[in-house]
């Protein structure tokens, strides 16, 4: 999920992109905040990483990478509204749908399973890698179960299990068991 970094800094191209997307005169602040974010994340300190991500967002609000990281950290710390907003912003900036299952899961956990179903319905299998598609089917099934359509959820997951292999198949079968 997060880009691996060298011991002391972000990869130069990423750091330059973040600095370029920063507000005028704030490029160095954006780089420093992004470096703090990655270091805290790698140290396992999600609270500190989230604080650094918020700081990075304040100085580089148009950075897709910063918005993606803030959204993922918010999801991991159960700040679901923030996760949804940040990941939708990332999606709008990039056109990348790989976090749609996470957005859908955020909607579902906020008690909005219909919104989760609407979002996943827009996703096309050809738009995303297989792992993301499997995650989308799991999110769809959970949302279906939340709307009292457990039988449809089971059918969906059984079909997904037939198509999946390896760790993806295991995750689908675990989701089926947990319905």
C-alpha positions in Angstrom: 0.0 0.0 0.0 2.7 2.5 0.9 5.8 3.1 -1.2 8.9 1.7 0.3 11.5 4.4 1.1 15.2 4.6 1.7 16.4 5.0 5.2 16.2 8.8 5.3 13.9 10.0 2.6 11.2 9.4 0.1 12.2 8.4 -3.4 13.3 11.6 -5.2 10.6 11.5 -7.9 7.9 11.1 -5.3 9.3 13.8 -3.1 9.6 16.1 -6.1 6.0 15.4 -7.1 4.7 16.1 -3.6 6.8 19.4 -3.4 5.5 20.4 -6.9 1.9 19.9 -5.8 2.4 22.0 -2.6 1.2 25.5 -2.1 3.7 28.2 -3.2 6.7 28.3 -0.9 5.6 25.1 1.0 7.5 22.5 -1.1 10.0 21.7 1.6 7.3 21.6 4.3 5.4 19.1 2.2 8.5 16.9 1.7 9.3 16.9 5.4 5.7 16.0 6.3 5.6 13.2 3.8 8.9 11.8 5.1 7.5 12.0 8.7 4.4 10.2 7.5 6.4 7.3 6.0 8.8 7.0 8.9 5.9 6.9 11.4 4.0 4.4 9.3 7.0 2.1 9.0 7.5 2.4 12.8 3.9 1.3 13.2 2.8 4.6 14.8 -0.5 5.2 13.0 -1.5 8.2 15.1 1.8 10.0 14.3 1.6 9.0 10.7 -2.0 10.3 10.4 -0.9 13.6 12.0 1.9 13.9 9.5 -0.5 13.1 6.7 -2.8 15.9 7.8 0.1 18.3 7.9 1.2 17.2 4.4 -2.4 17.7 3.2 -2.5 21.2 4.6 0.6 22.2 2.5 0.1 19.9 -0.5 -3.7 19.5 -0.9 -3.4 18.6 -4.5 -1.0 15.7 -4.0 -2.7 12.4 -4.9 -0.2 10.4 -2.9 -0.8 12.4 0.2 -4.6 12.1 -0.1 -4.3 8.4 -0.7 -2.1 7.8 2.3 -4.3 10.0 4.5 -7.3 8.0 3.4 -5.7 4.6 4.1 -4.5 5.8 7.5 -7.9 7.1 8.3 -9.5 3.7 7.4 -7.0 1.9 9.5 -7.7 4.1 12.5 -11.5 3.8 11.9 -12.0 7.4 10.9 -14.4 6.2 8.2 -15.9 9.4 7.0 -12.4 10.9 6.5 -11.2 7.7 4.8 -14.1 7.9 2.4 -13.6 11.6 1.6 -9.8 11.3 1.1 -10.0 8.1 -1.0 -12.7 9.6 -3.2 -10.5 12.6 -3.7 -7.6 10.4 -4.6 -9.9 8.6 -7.1 -11.0 11.9 -8.6 -7.4 13.1 -8.9 -6.1 10.0 -10.5 -9.0 8.0 -12.1 -7.6 5.0 -10.2 -10.3 2.6 -8.8 -8.1 0.3 -6.7 -9.4 1.7 -3.4 -13.1 1.4 -4.3 -13.5 -1.7 -2.1 -12.0 0.2 0.8 -14.4 3.1 0.1 -17.3 0.7 -0.1 -16.3 -0.9 3.2 -16.1 2.5 4.8 -19.6 3.3 3.6 -20.9 -0.1 4.8 -19.3 0.4 8.3 -20.9 3.8 8.5 -24.3 2.2 8.0 -24.6 3.1 4.3 -24.6 -0.3 2.6 -26.7 1.0 -0.4 -24.0 3.6 -1.1 -21.4 0.8 -1.0 -23.4 -1.2 -3.5 -23.8 1.8 -5.8 -20.1 2.4 -5.8 -19.1 -1.2 -6.4 -21.7 -1.4 -9.2 -19.7 1.2 -11.1 -16.5 -0.9 -10.9 -15.6 -2.9 -14.0 -13.5 -6.0 -13.7 -11.2 -4.8 -16.5 -10.5 -1.5 -14.6 -8.7 -3.1 -11.7 -6.3 -5.9 -10.8 -7.7 -9.3 -9.8 -7.0 -8.8 -6.1 -9.0 -5.5 -6.1 -11.8 -7.2 -7.9 -11.9 -9.9 -5.3 -11.9 -7.3 -2.5 -14.8 -5.6 -4.3 -16.8 -8.8 -4.4 -16.2 -9.3 -0.7 -17.3 -5.7 0.0 -20.4 -6.2 -2.2 -21.3 -9.4 -0.4 -21.0 -7.8 3.0 -23.2 -4.8 1.9 -25.8 -7.3 0.4 -25.8 -9.1 3.8 -26.3 -5.8 5.6 -29.4 -5.1 3.4 -30.9 -8.5 4.3 -29.9 -10.2 1.1 -27.7 -12.8 2.6 -28.6 -15.5 0.0 -27.5 -13.2 -2.8 -24.2 -12.5 -0.9 -23.6 -16.2 -0.5 -24.1 -16.8 -4.3 -21.8 -13.9 -5.1 -19.0 -15.2 -2.9 -19.3 -18.8 -4.1 -19.0 -17.5 -7.7 -16.0 -15.4 -6.6 -14.4 -18.4 -4.9 -14.7 -20.4 -8.1 -12.8 -17.6 -10.0 -10.2 -16.9 -7.4 -7.0 -18.8 -6.5 -4.4 -18.9 -3.8 -4.7 -16.2 -1.1 -7.6 -14.5 -2.9 -9.6 -17.7 -2.7 -8.8 -18.1 1.0 -10.0 -14.5 1.7 -13.3 -15.1 -0.3 -13.9 -18.4 1.6 -13.3 -16.6 5.0 -15.7 -13.9 4.0 -18.3 -16.5 3.1 -17.8 -18.2 6.4 -18.2 -14.9 8.2 -21.5 -13.9 6.6 
